[in-house]
Amino acid sequence: MQHVLIIHEVEAYPAWKAIFNKAADMRKWAGEISCQLLRYDSDANKIVHFSEWASLDKARRFFESPELMEIRRKTGVKASDFICLQEIERGAL
């Protein structure tokens, strides 16, 4: 599986989340299979978006697209770190 870990610093989580929800079809069409949202326990506006993708190439094209860059600007994303990951093992305890 291919994953992307994104850490967003946003101006206001509720505003960012509303746009994130509206972009669900766009993300699915681009190749996102599933996602989890987490936040820092010490900062409600520091968001971790962990997602599974059909391919890392599709994920990179999506995250680097001018359309998405404009959406991030409009939603008050102050900074983002993107980390592309390939799963090597999964287990349960």
Order of alpha helices (4+ residues) and beta strands (2+ residues): beta-alpha-alpha-beta-beta-alpha-alpha-beta
